[in-house]
Amino acid sequence: MLGVIEHRTGHSGVALIDGRPHTAVHTTTDESESFAEVWRVAGPKESGSHGGIAWARTADYLFGVARVPEGDRYADGTAAVYTGIFDLIGELGHLRLARTWNYVSGINTLNADGMEVYRDFCVGRAEALDARGVEPAGMPAATGIGTHGGGIACYFLAARAGERVNLENPAVLTAHRYPRQYGPRPPIFARATWLAPPGSDDGRLYVSATAGIRGHETVHHGDVARQCDVALENIAQVISAENLRRHGLRRGYTLADVDHLKVYVRHREDVRAVRRICAERFSREATVAVLHTDIARTDLLVEIEGVVA
Ligand SMILES: C=C(O[C@@H]1C=C(C(=O)O)C=C[C@H]1O)C(=O)O
């Protein structure tokens, strides 16, 4: 095990438990929906702590977890976590950042300056890129989603070598090009990231948390089923052979290939409908965890992420 993230009805701090980074994120409101997200990899491991980031690695992969404590502003704390991540991957030599997750409590509430917490988080992330000279196109697939408490939990996966390709979706505007109406600094992440070990094309495709957005606009306001359909359509487009070819990758996938799904639903009463749609569209063998959380944009009702392995 390289790291463990528990999804449940409460949160915990960041810890190294038996050499494994660990935290619990408060991503749902019903204990029966709780589960542990366990990252496994073969080979000898070492672990450590670096400026509040608990990390573990093998020769090939690095997994790390950090947290910005609950407060009335988040930009500075977020910038500190992300500059810490950039510094750590540099020092350890695992420079291919492949996936990030950002679990943000009170994501749609206002901070002490009257700015939405999600936008405040985006400011901090963008400032860290500025500070370390990281190009927006270098940022991989991500999740930026709500929780019910605990500040901001950030975790990430990075690789030492191999092929990493960040993918966009032609149907959705590149996040870092969003217009200013979504906040003073844009979200910065790719729609998916392909990661393959050196000398092998046997890689994985990490799909960002994906919503009912076309261009930069939320579609089907108030209609969770139709937003869910557009999110699924967006995932299907990102992982399609046509899109992978556009990014220089000679393979292609369908929704039936996506596994390790996490589905975030804003309203408890929508959970059943979303579960039904996902059961129809994903493989019966896929694991699908449905969580009840707020979502970065107040008009988004559902987001879906997964991994093609
Ligand atoms: C809100 C969006 O995406 C969400 C926000 C993300 C982020 O800020 O890292 C990543 C994926 C989604 O959870 C969007 O696509 O506009």
The ligand as a Tripos MOL2 file, in Angstrom:
@<TRIPOS>MOLECULE
LIG
   16    16     1     0     0
SMALL
NO_CHARGES

@<TRIPOS>ATOM
      1 C1        -15.4630   22.8520  -11.6460 C.2       1 LIG1
      2 C2        -14.8200   22.1050  -12.5170 C.2       1 LIG1
      3 O1        -14.1110   20.9880  -12.2210 O.3       1 LIG1
      4 C3        -13.8700   20.5830  -10.8970 C.3       1 LIG1
      5 C4        -12.7380   21.3130  -10.3160 C.2       1 LIG1
      6 C5        -11.4360   20.8500  -10.4080 C.2       1 LIG1
      7 C6        -10.2810   21.6310   -9.8680 C.2       1 LIG1
      8 O2        -10.4420   22.8280   -9.5940 O.co2     1 LIG1
      9 O3         -9.1880   21.0330   -9.7110 O.co2     1 LIG1
     10 C7        -11.1870   19.5990  -11.0050 C.2       1 LIG1
     11 C8        -12.2190   18.8190  -11.4460 C.2       1 LIG1
     12 C9        -13.5860   19.1010  -11.0010 C.3       1 LIG1
     13 O4        -13.7790   18.5240   -9.7400 O.3       1 LIG1
     14 C10       -14.8320   22.4570  -13.9530 C.2       1 LIG1
     15 O5        -14.6310   21.5330  -14.7670 O.co2     1 LIG1
     16 O6        -15.0170   23.6230  -14.2450 O.co2     1 LIG1
@<TRIPOS>BOND
     1     1     2 2
     2     2     3 1
     3     2    14 1
     4     3     4 1
     5     4     5 1
     6     4    12 1
     7     5     6 2
     8     6     7 1
     9     6    10 1
    10     7     8 2
    11     7     9 1
    12    10    11 2
    13    11    12 1
    14    12    13 1
    15    14    15 2
    16    14    16 1
@<TRIPOS>SUBSTRUCTURE
     1 LIG1         1 GROUP 0 **** ****
